Structures are given as C-alpha cells and as structure tokens.
Amino acid sequence: MPYGYYSYFYGYSYMGPTPGMVHPDSYYPFPQPLYSPLTPSFRSRTPGRNADYARKYYSHLARVNSPDTTIDYKKARFFVIKSFTEDNVHKSMKYQVWSSTNEGNKRLNDAYHKSVAEKVPLFLFFSVNGSKQFVGVAKMASEVDFKEGFAHWQQDRKWTGKFKVEWIFIKDIPNKEFKPIIVPSNENKSVTNMKDAQEIPFESGIKMLEIFKSYEAELSLLDGFEPVSYTHLTLPTICSV
C-alpha cells in the first residue's frame, strides 16, 4: 500500500508507512478520521447485529438500553457533554472513560463530589458537535484523575485528566426530539443549544431521560463495534480511574 492510505473498512487515513490491517484502537498515534461526525462508513450496514456483538463481548454494555432502567429519580444532576468527534465517544463506550477540557473537568469534578455527598446520581448526555443529535447517556462513576489522562483520544494532547463513566443508554436521537425542552438558565434556549459541561436543570434532565428510554432508534454507536478479530486496548489498564 502507498505511503498514506484510506481504509474503506474502517474509514481512517494513516499518514505514514502502512502498519498493515490494524484496527485504530491498537495503533498509536491514532489516525485522523476522514469522515464527518456521522458518516455512514462508521455504522454497520445491518443495524443491530454489531450491537449484539458489543453487548456480548463488552460486559459493561450488556444492560445498555434496558427497558428496566430506572429513571424515576427524586433528585439527580445532569450535564451536557459535547465531543469533537464520534470516535472519541465510541472509545468512551468501549473503555468506560471520559475527559473534558480542564475547565470542564473541574466543573464536573466539583459536581461529582457534591452528588456523592448528597447520594444522587450524575448523568451525562453526550452529543457530537455538528451531528444534530444526542448519542447516549452515561453516569459519572468516579472523580476526575487530574494527574493521569487517557492517551488514546483523537487530539489527545488537548484533553487532560480522566474519569470513569457507566453507559446507560446508547441511541441516536435527533435534536428535534429535545427541541421543546427549554432551559430558562440558558437564555430560554433549547437544551440542544447548551455547551460542553453545562448543567441541565433537574426537570429538563428527567424529560431527556424519559426520551432516551422510550425512543426507538434505528441506529446507535453500538453499530460501530465491528465483529472482527483484532487486539483491543487492555480494559483494566486504561480504565483504572
């Protein structure tokens, strides 16, 4: 193969000597994607098949999108998470880890400690910039480790620190489903116009959870889990938050 090529199977470009057919998760530094945030090349052509694979081989995803998931909370905290790339969210789903900007990490870390003290869950609603949809919901499951980061993000030098997340729902839901949810503290704009690490009022967060639980999505990032043989990063190593 030439020096620098495009892999139609994975949708990635390696700008350097070809290392062979290597999945992006086992090659570092990671290549930059040639696709826009929601290109069909990152999704399975048979939705659902790869989702079953993901649940089977990633035990922490086995209960994702369960109809038995509890959303009837009297108290909880909610934040919006905005990602620059879909690939980073995909890695978060696989390895149960996330990192925001330095300011975002501080805000989320403070909120997490208060949530632990009050014994209430802290939910994160994930969206990819430019995608016009939300792609999943996760619980923040640890404080932020400011000393050690996750070295495998795209633009990894931009993100510092890391914290553990537990994924609850993974669905592609268009913004139009959330547009009616107005946030007074956000200049009376829709929740779809909120910024990264910005807190969502309780009532609005509960409405978003209800949508995620009831919405029947045709696609999700679970469809990006290819049932092929390749070496994954070691979960205990990178998720020891």
SULHU-V520868 format. One record per backbone hydrogen bond with DSSP energy under -1.0 kcal/mol. NH is the residue of the N-H (numbers start at 1). CO is the residue of the C=O. If there is no record, write none. Layout:
nh: [NH,NH]
co: [CO,CO]
This chain:
nh: [4,4,7,11,13,14,16,22,26,27,34,39,42,43,49,52,53,54,55,56,57,58,61,62,64,65,66,69,73,77,79,80,81,83,90,91,92,93,94,95,96,98,105,106,107,108,109,110,111,112,113,114,115,116,117,118,120,123,124,125,126,127,129,131,134,135,137,138,139,140,141,145,158,159,162,163,165,166,168,169,172,173,175,177,178,179,181,182,183,186,189,191,193,194,197,198,200,205,206,207,208,209,210,211,212,213,214,215,223,224,225,226,228,238,239,241]
co: [2,16,12,7,32,5,14,20,23,24,11,36,39,40,46,48,49,50,51,52,53,54,58,59,61,168,63,66,71,121,123,198,125,127,86,87,88,89,90,91,92,163,101,102,103,104,105,106,107,108,109,110,111,112,113,114,115,77,138,79,136,81,83,128,173,126,169,124,166,122,164,162,155,156,145,98,96,139,137,137,219,134,132,174,175,175,178,180,189,183,186,181,190,191,80,195,78,201,202,203,204,205,206,207,208,209,210,211,220,221,222,224,226,234,235,239]
